[in-house]
């Protein structure tokens, strides 16, 4: 096959064929009767599996004509226990002329431009999609297997053992097989040389373990975005540019600069292949390049033009309707572990195809490969193979009447984010606009108490594609008092589920809305954790809740109530304002509450500015780092000049004339480690000797969880001479033991010609404003001794009476918390109605409830093995729990049954 002049990927060809199904697994424990899958779009279900391996269809919803989202529950046995797993299935009928499947590749259909599945779906107009082939996360992001889009080969299969590919021929029949790439270049005089691949990055071949590009010739088309063809190949290339079938340029032992033109291709040769180029090719020569795929099982050739789509994969999973032996090692993909996974397969009659993703997140445990095999067999897959998984596993679908595809489930990444992947499979519709078929309520499915959200009617046509329904008037109502209609939307009133209904003429449609209560929250916190305690102080206090299902939501101000201790204050539109400070108070607390759930308290305290670094006797290293690699400069502590001639300063010199894109010059403090800043810092000031470069000046902090926090110091740097810059840190989200890692200069690519590329800035007298931790702002230094059964204790050697004695019950020591706090600082409050004890000590707020093992510390729910108890009308709390929360050391003397508490 002669290489096509235009290798841009085409997305929207209508095609006929068979049915194709996309499947997603979500591990959850459900209690449902086990039933057969039945007969439907899936065809006859397999009943050969054991009773412990069953699948139940729970629901189905249209995405578009020929595509449905079906939810399944799959039961399996793991470690001797029954586990129920959810499976989300996007089912596509390929006999429908208005729906088709295609490969999605990176950004703008180009290789080496990784993108999330949702991003690719939005860019290409897919109504649904799923991640595809394996790729090296540390490489250029190129699929390891072959990929074909609308008859055009995008990437060739790598020379790796046991790797399979899934394809759909032009007649609509699916196949799964192992393929190799075959191709050659032929000169005008008939001399030929073999091609080893198309659009591939460097790898180690199997089974010979050699460098992929050594002594080989590869072809790169305009589908390859990067100017590196490829990176880290361990070979020096000779490259040939061919346009219109004519050799335009030959570069011996050096790459051709720039990307591949859309009307041509580049041949990349090394070793014996480079020798062939030197001996046989010349500029102006006509050159023919042909390539094809060959089945490694049958030996038959497959012309890419005969294939609608193809995507590469990993091991074979199912063959002839049963779990198969693995065709390559599964160690590198954690085959025996329950993780997120993706697979593809088809039915025995070849009419159905299935793409499967095993979900792992807060509500799902993932799947082993063996479990995935059994599930695939259970839903009627005749032959199937493994696709990429782990953090790559992603599915998106367009809900009925909506305009864009959204995430079908939360990914297995810790924050639920989508990984940028090499490619994916998208589902597309080419149906014309049909008549209005139905209406659907559109709006959020969950509300917070006090929150008001807008709801509207959206329509879908006879092809289940969205249509404009904005002109339709409706009457709205709810079936209970959990929500109320405000005239502009529904407002959450109390925790629970409501069914809201819209009625328009004879048409009626409903949806369920859940109002989240305090029991649905796992934590509640603000990025503002500390603030100065002074009348007139105003700080932003945005609140974020993490739900038990793993989602994170911003909590509207109207959903919160506030409690203040040590001050009079108010919160309006998310801003806390201190009105007055109680006499003698050095610390105060502002605690947001949502439906009885207390947030991490915001601690306000008397503050003072302290010099954190003046560079006079610095004992840690200071170093320079530039990005990109061509960025040059130095960072060093030097003697100041002029008005600072008697002081040492940190000087940052930079030369950003080389390299491209955004440029950075870093002064790194203590290598890459940084230095801990004062706890609770609410402001930072630094003296800066500016250079009027108009660049940006920033500080980079790092929280203990490793996440960076960036703070702008000057944006732009528009002054010369020394100037003190002060920035607010109260809402920056800095955590305890945060570090200052870098002071640095930013030169953005946009408008780069307006800013200086060389210059020098200096820093001196870095100061932080932080709480004065004294008195009741933290633990007092003390030693207290109590004894089981005795109504007395000694504090710093002085004996005093207590009205309830410590108790030993079921190997747990319980103590009266009030006396502990009296000794070490802090206070407690008792809510008799809720039987709740609130303990405040320094920046720690602890909420315990009698009879409940679940407790809240600093706005996060935690679990204890024991709970507070009531004895003789007095509340006692588990000593170990409270002491560990407050940081008090505990020693137990068995003979005397005495407890020594010390801080």
N, C-alpha and C positions, 0 to 999 in steps of 0.2 A: 504494500500500500504506500503510495506516495504521500509524504507528510503534507497535511493541509496547510495552506498559507495562513489562515486565520485560526489560531488555536484557542481563542477566547471560548469560554464555556457557554453553551446555549441552554436555557432553562425550561422553556414553556412549550414543548412540542406535545400535541395530543397523541395519545397512543391507545390502542386496544390491547387486550390481553386478559390475563387471569387475575385472581384476587391476591392481594398482599396484605399482611397483617403486621402491625407493630405492637410489641408487647413490652410492658414495664412491670417489674415486680416490686412490691412494697411490703417489706416484712412487718407484719403486725399480728397480734394475737386477737382473734375474734372467736366468738362462740356462735357457730352456725351449723345447721344440719348438713351433712355431707350428701351432695346430690351429684348426678352425672352432668357433664357439660351439656349434653343434649345435641340436637341437630340444628344448625343455623348456618351462619356464614362460615363457621369453622368446619362444617361437614360433620360426619359421624365421629363421636368421641371414642377414644380408646378406653376399654373397660378392663384391660389386662393388668393394670397396675394394682398394687396391693391397697387394702382399705386405708392404710396410713398415708397413702399418696393420692389425694383427691383434689379436684378443682371445682369451684362453685362460681358461677357468674352472678355478680351482685347487682350490676346496673349497666346500662349502655346509653350513650348520647351521641347524636350526630355531630360531626365536625364539618363535613361538606357532603355533597352527593357522592356516595361510594366510599365514604370514610367515617368510621364510628370510633368512639372511645368506649371501651368495655372494661369494667373493673371485675377482677376475679379474686377469689380467695383460694389460696393453695395451702394444703396441710401437708407437713412433712415431719419427720422425726429427727431430732438432733440431740445427741448425747443422752438418748433414752427418754427425751421429753418431746411431747407434741408441740409443734410450732406452726402457727397459722400465718401465712404470708399473703399480702395483697399483690395482685398483678393488674397493671393498667395496660390495656391492649388497644392500640390504634389499628383498626382493621380497614384495609383498603381493598376495594373490589376493582381489580384491573380489567374486568370486562366492561366497566363503566367508561364511556368515551370521554368523560370530563375530569378524570382523575389520573394522575400518573406519579411515578416515583423517580427521583433523580439524585445524583450525588451532589452534595454541597461541599465546596472547597474553600476554606479560609475566607479572606476578604476579597471581594470582587472576582471570585472564582479562581484565585491564583494560589499556587503552592508556596510554602514558606511564610504564609500570612495567617497564622492561627487565629481563630475566632470562636466564641462560644456558639453552641448550637442555636440558641435563641437569636444571637446576632446574625448568624447565617440565614436563619429562617426569615427574619425581618428584611434582610438585604435582598433576598431572592424572591420574597413573596410566598414562601411555603406556609401552608396552613397547619403543618405539623412536621416534626423532625426528631431525629435521634442521633447521638454520636456514632461515629463509624470505626475506622481502622485504627490499629496500633501505631504509635509513633514514639520517637525518643523525646522525652520531656526536656532533656538537656541539649538536644540537637537543634536543627533548623525547623523542626515541626513538620516533617514530610511523612506521609503515609508509607508504611513498610510494604504494603501490598499494591496490587494493581488497581487502578480506578479508571472507569470509563464513564463519560457523561455524553449522552446523545450521540453515541458512535465515535466519540473522540477520546483517544487514550490520554489521560491526564498524568498518571504515573504508572510505571511498569512494576511488575512484581519483583521483589528482592529475591536473591538466591539464598533462601533460608529453608531448612528442612521442615516438612510437615505443615506448611502454611497454606491455608485454603482461601478461596475467594467465592463470593456469591455474585451471581449475575442474572440478568433477565434479557433473553434474546429478543429480537425484533418481533417475533411471533408471540411474545408474552410468556414463554415457558421459562421457568427459573432453573438454575443449575448451581451446584456447589462442586468445585473441583480444585485441583492444584494446577497452576499454570506457570509456564516459563515464558520469558520474552525472547523472541527471535527477530533479528533485523540485520540490515547491512547497508553500507554505502557503496555506490558503484560509480566509477568515473566514466568519462566519455569513451575511453578505450576498453571498457569492460572489466577493469580491475576492481576487485571488491575487498571490503574489510568488514568483519562482523561488528554489529552494535551490541553492547552488553546491557543497555537499559535506557530508560527515558525518564527525565526529571527525578533522579534519585540522589539522595544525600549519601555521604560516605558511611560504610558499615563494614563489618567483618562477615564474609560469606561463610556458608555452611555447605557441606561438612569440612571443606578444605581449610577453613580459618585463614583466609587471605584478605588483603586489602581490596575492597570492591573496585576501586578505580585504577589499580596498578596494572599497567600494560593493557588497558581496556579503552574502548571508545564509547562515549555516552552522547545522547542527544538531549538538548535542552530547548524547550519551546517557550513561547511567551506566557504560558501558564506558570512558569517558574519566575517568581517575583525577585528573589534575592540576586544581588550582583556576584555573590559567591556561588560558584557552580562546581562542587559544593564546598562547604567549610571543612577544615581539618581532614583532608583526604589522604594525608601523608604522601602526596604526589604533586609534582610540578606540572601544570597543564600546558598543552599546546591547544589553542582554540581556533575554530574555523567558523566564520560568519557566512551563512547562506541565506540569500534573499531571492525570491522568484526563481529558485532552482539554480542560481548562479553563485559561485564563490565570490564573496565581496571582500573578505579580509582574512588573512592568516597571521596568527600571532604565535611565534615559536617560543615555547617554554615561558609563556606569560599569558595571563587571562586577558580577554578583550574587555575593555572598560564598558560599563553601562549594563543595562538590562537587555534581554532578548527582544528584538523588535517583533511587532505583531504579524508582520508579513514574512517572517523567516524563522530560522533556528540557528543554534550554535552547536557545533560538534566539539566535544571535549575529549582530548586524547592524551595518553601518557605511554611512555616506554615504547614497546613495539608498535602501538597504535600511533604514537607521535612520529615514529620513523616512517610509517606508511604515509602520513600526511606530508612529511618533508619530501618524500620521494615521488609522490603521485599527484598531489594537489597544487593548483596554482590559481591566482586571482583571475576571474573571468571564465573559469571552467564551469561547464554544466555538470551538476552532481545530482544523482537520484538517490533518495533515501527511502527504504521500505522497511516496514516492521509488522509483526503479527504476534499473536499469543498462541501457545501450543499446550494442549492438555497433557499433563504428566502421567495421567492414568490411561488415556486412550490413544495418545499420540496425535489426535486430530488437531488441525490448525483452527484457530478462531480469529477471524478478522474483526478488529474493534468496530468497524462500521456495521457489523451484524449484531451488535450488542447495544441495547438501549442504555443500560447502566451496569457497572460492576464496582464492587468494593472488596478490598482485601480483608483478611482476618487471620485467625490463629488456628488452634487445633480443631479437628472434627469432634463434635459432641454427640450427635445422634446419627445413626445409620440404619436404614430399613425399620424405622419406628422404634428403635431401642438405643439405650445409651451405648456409645461406641468406646473403643479404646482411644486414649489420647494419642494424637499423631506427633506431638512434640512435648517436651518437658513443660509442666505447668508450675514449676517452682517459682519462676520469676513473676508469675501473676497470682501467687498465693492461692493455688488451686484448691487446697484443703481448708482454707479459711473462708468464713462467711463475710464477703465483701460485696461492694456494688459491682455488677457485671452486665455485659451486653452480649447478645448472640443473635444469629439470624438463621432461618431455616424455611423449609417448604413442605407441603403435604404430599402424600403418596401419589395422588393423581396430578400433581403439578399445577393445580388451580390456585393454591393458596401459598402465600409466603408469610413468614413471621419474623419480626424484629423484636428482640427481647432485652429488657434492662432490669437487672436485679437491684433494688433500691436499698441503700443503707443510710439511715439518719436517726434522729431521736425516736422515731416511731417504727423503725425497721431495722432488722438485724443483718440484712444482706444474705447472700447465698454462697455455698460452696459450689464448685463446678459439678460435683456429683448431684447435688440438689437441683441445679439448673438443668442438667441432663434429664432428670426424672420429670421435672415440670414440663420440659419441651415434649417429651414422649407423651405425657398425660394430655396435652392439648392437641395431639394429632400431628406432631411434626415427624416427617418421614426421614429427612436428612437435615442436619443443622451444624453450624460451626460457631466458634467463639469470636466475639468482637472485643474491642477495647472496653475496659471497665475501670474500677476504682473511682478516683475523683473525676474521671472523664465522663462517667455515666450520667447522661442528661436526656430528658425527653421534654418536648414542648408540644402543645396542641392549642388550636384555636377554639375556645368555647363557643357553643352555638350562639349565633347572633352577634358575636364580637368580631372585631376587625383584625386582631393580631394574635399570634400564638404566644402563650405564656407557659411558664414551667408547670409540668404535670405533677412533679413531686420535688421535694427539697433534696438537693444533691448531698453526697456523702462528705463534702468538704466541711470543715469545722464551722465555717460561717455561712454555709448554705450557698456560697457563690458558685458560679459556673466557670469551669476550666476552659481556657481557650484550646481548642483541639484542631487537628489537622484537617479532618473532613467529617461529614455527616450524611445522613440520608434524609431528604426532604420530600414531603407529599405536597402536590400542587393540584389546583383545580383550574380548569379552563371553561367552566360552565358559563353560559350567558346569564344575564339577569332574568330571573323568573318572577312569577307573581307572588305576592305576599302569602306566605303559608301559615306563619304563626308569630306570636309575640313572646318575649322573655323579659323578666325583670333583670335589670343590670344594676349592680352596685355591690358594695362590700358584703361579704357573708358574715362578718363579725364586727361588733361594735363594742366600745368601752362605755361604761356607765357615764352618763353626762355628755357623751359624744353624739353629734348630729351628723348624719351622712346623707347625701343626695342619692336618690334612686330614680331610674328612668326606664322607659320601655324601649326595647330594641327589637327589631324584626328580622325574620329570616324568610328566604323565598323557597320556591319548590325544589331548589337544588341545595337547600340548607346553607346558603351563603347569606351574609348580612345584607339587609336593605334598610334604607332610611325610614325610621318610624317616628321622627321628631315631631311630626304634626298630629300625632294621635293623642287625644286627651284621655285621661284615665282618672278614676277615683281610687284612692289608696286606703287600706285598712290593715290592722293587725289582729290576730286571733286572741291575743292576751295583753296584759299590761306590762310585759317586759320591755316593749318599745312603744313609743307614741308618735303619731304623725304631727309634724309641726306646721304643715302647709308647704314646706320646702324640702322636707326629708323626714327620716325617722330618727328619733333620739333614743339612745339607750337609757332605760329607767332602772332596771334591776337585772341581776344575773339570771340567765336562763335562755331558752330558745323560743322564738316566735316565728310564726308563718305570716309573712306579709303578702298581701294580695292586691293586684291592680285589676280593675274592671273597666273595660271600654266597650260599651254597647253589649253585644252578646259574648264578646271575648273576655276571658279571664285567665290570668296567669299568676303563679305564686312562687316564692322562694323562701327558704328557711334562713333566718338571721339569728346568730348566737350573740347574746350580750355577755361579755366576759366578766367574771367576778374575780374577787381576790384569790379564790382557790385555783384559778387558771394561771396565776402568775408564779414564776419561779424566782424572779428578782425584779427589783424596781430601783433605779438609780439615776443620778444626774452626772453629767460631765463636770459640773461644779461640785467639788467636794469640800473646799475650804473657802472662807471669805473673811475679810477683816471685820472685827466686832466694833462698830462705831456707828453712832446715829447718822443717818443719811446714806449709809452704804447701800448701793444698788448693784445686784449681780443677776445675770441671767441664770435661770435654773431649769433648763429643759430636762424632761424626765423620759426615760426609756424603760420599757418593760420587756423582760424576756419571758415568753410564755412556756408552759410545760411541754408544749408540742415542738419547741425549738425555735419558733418564730420570734422575731424582735419587732416591737411596735413602738412608735412614738406616742406618748400619752398626752392628749390635749390638756391644756390648763384647766378647762372646765370639768374634767373628769377627776380632779384631785381636791382633797382637803388638806389643810396644813395645820401642824401643831408647832408652837414655838416655846422654847424654854430658855430663860435667862434674858429675854428681851421681848419687846413689843415690835411686831413686824407684820407685813402684809405681802401677799403675792398677787400681782395683777398682770395678766397677759404673759405669764411666764417669767416675770421679773420680781425678785425678792428685794424688798426695801426695809431696812432697819429703821424703825421709828424712834425707839429709845432703848437704852440698855439698863437692865435692872441694877440697882445699887450693889456695888461690890462684885458684880459678875465679870469674870475674866474669860468665860467661855459660854456660848449659847448654842442651841440646836434648832434647826429648822427641819422638820420631818414631814415629808409628803406621805399621804395615805390614800390608797385606792381600795375602796370596799373593804376596809379593815386591814389591808396589807400595807405594812410600813416600809418605806423606802430606806435606802442607806441615808443616814442623816447628813445634812450639810452642817459642818462644824464652823462656827464663827468664833473667833478668839481675838484677844488683843494681839496685835502684830507689831513687828519691828523689822526694820531693814538692816541687813547684815552683809558685810563684804564677804563674798564667797570665794573670790579669786582676784588678787591684785598683781599676780605674776612676779612678786618680789622674791619669793623663795619656793618656787614651784619644783616639786620633786618627781613629777610624772612626765612622760614624754609628750611632745607636741609634734605632729607630723602633717605633711601636705599630701592631699590626694586630689587628682583632677579627673574629670569626666567630660568628654570621652578621653581615651588613653592619650591623645595628643595634647590635652590641656596640660600646661606646665606652670610651675610656680614653686614657692617655698612658704613654709609656715615655721616661725621660730620666735622664741622669747628674746628680745633685744633691748638694749638701752634706748629709752625714748629720746626725742629731740625737742628743741624749742621749749615750750612750757612744760613738757614732760621729760626734760633732760635728766632729772633726778629720779626718774621712775623707770621700771621695766614694763614693757608692753608686749603684747602678742601681735606680731606683724605678719600679715598675709599678703604676699606678692603674687600676682597672677599674670599669665600670658596665655590668652585664649584665642590666639590668631590661627591656630591649626585645628583641624577636625571640623565636623559639621553638626548641625542640630543644636539642641539646648546644651549649654556648657556650664560646668560647675567647678569652683575652686574651694576646696574644703580645708579648714584648719581643724584637725582632729585632736581631741583632748584625750590623753591616756590611750593612745593607739585607737583601736576600734571599740574599746571598752567604755569610755566615758567616765564621768564622775557623778556620784549621787548628789542631788540637790537637797536643800532643807525640806523636810516633810511639811506638806500643806502650803507650799509656796503659792502666793496669790499674785505676785508681780515680780518682774525682773527688770533691772536697769543695767545698762552697760555704756561705758564711755567709748565713743567711736571716732577715730580720725578718718573722716571721709575723703573721697577723691573725686566727687561729683561725676562719677562714671555713668549714672542713671541705671546701673545694674540693681538687682535686688539683694538685700542683705537679710539672712535668715539664721535662726537657731534650730538645731535638730535635737530633740529629746528622745529618750527611749524608755518606755514603761517596762516593768518587770516581765510582762508577757511577751516582750520582744517587738511590740508594735511601735512604730515611730510616730512622734508628734512634732509637727512643724509649726514654728511661730515666726511670723514676719517681723523683722526689726526695722527695716527701712525699705519702702516700696514706692518710689525708687530711692536710690542713694543719690540725693540731689544737693549735697552740701560738701564743703571742704572745711578743714580744721576740726577741732575736737567738739563733740556734741554728745550730751547724755540722752540716750534713747530708753524709754520706759514702755513696757508692754504688759498688758493684763493677762495673767495666766489662770484666772479663776475658772474659766470655762474651757480651758484647753484639754481637759481630760487627763491631766497628769496624775498618776497613781503614787502610792507610797513607794519610796525608794526609786523614783524615776531618776534618770541620769541625763545630764547634758553631755552630748557626744561631739557635736560639731558647731562651729560658727563658720558660715560659708557665704559665698557670693554666687549669684545666679545670673547668667547671661542667656536670655531666651532667644530662640531662633527667630521668632516673629519680631520684626523691628530691630534686628541685630545691628543694622547699619547705624542706628541712632545711639548706640551705647558703646562705651569704650571696651576694647578687648584686652587692654593691658592696663595695669594700675597697681595700687597698693592701698590697703586699709589696715588700721591698727585697732586693737581692743585693750581696754584697761578697766579695772574696778567693776567686775561683774558682781552685782548685788541682788539678793532675793529678799522679798518681803514675805515673812512666814510667821506662824503663830508663836507666841511666847508660851512654851509648854511648861506651865507651873501650876501649882494648886490643883484644882479639880479638872485640869485639862488632860491629866493622865494619871498613872499609878503613883501614889505616894510611896516613899521608901518606908517599909514597915515590916514587922514580924508579929504574927498573931498565932496563938496556940489555943486550940479547942480540944475537948475530949468528949467522946461518945457518952451521952446520958447526963452530962453535967451542964447546968444552967449558969456557967461562968466561963470567962475566957481571959487571957492576958494579951495585951497589945503593947508591944515595946516594953515588956516587963511589968506593966501595970494591970492589975486584976480588975475586971468589971463584970457586972451581972448581965445575963441575957435572959429573955423571957421564954425561950424555947431551946431545948438542948439538941445538939447534933444527933443524927440517927443513922444506924447501920441497918440496912434492909436489903436482903438478897444480894449481898456483896457490894452494895452501892452505898456510899456515904452521902447523906443529905444534910445541908446546913441552912440556917436562916440567912438569906442573902443580905438583908439590911445591915447586919453587923459586919459582914465582910466588906461591904462598901464603905461603911463608916471608918473602917480601919485603913483601907487602901485608896479611898477617893472614889467618888461617884454617887449616884443616887438611884433609887428604884421607885417604881410606881405600881400600884395594884389596881386592876380593873375587876371589881367583884362580879360584875355581870358576865364578862367574858372569861373570868378566872384566868386572867393574863397578867404576867409580871413583865414590866419593861425595865431593863437595866441600862443605865447610861454611865459610861466611864470614859473620859477623854473622847476619842473619836469612835468609840465602840458603842453600838446600840444593840442590845440583845432582847429578844421577845420570846418568852416561854409561856406555855399554856398548861395548866394543871391537867394531867391525864393524857397529854399528847406528846409523842416522841418527836414530832416535827417542830422545829423552831426556826426563828428568823434571826440572822446576824447580819447587820449592816445591809439590810435590804435583800438578802439572798436566803432562800429556804434551804435548810439543812436537816439532817436526820440524826437523832441520838438513839442510843439503845435503851434509855430510861427517860422518864418524864417527871416533872415536879409533882409533889404530893402535898396533901393537907393533913396535918396532925394537930389535934386539939385546937382547931380553929386557926392554926398558923400554917403558912406556906413555906415548905422547905424545897430547896432545889438541889439537883445533883452537883456535888462539889467539883468533880473532875471537869464537867462540862463548863461550868462558870469560870473556874480557875484557868482553864486552857484558853477560853475566849478572851479573858482579861489579861492573860500573861502572868499569872501568879504561880509561883512554884509551890508544890504540895509535897509534904513528906508525911508518911504514915508510920506510927510506932505501934506495932502489934501488941506488945506487952501491956502498955498503958492505955491503948486505944486512943491515943492522942493524935491530933492533926496539927501540923505546923505549916502555916502559910507565910510566904516571904516574897518580897519584891525588892 
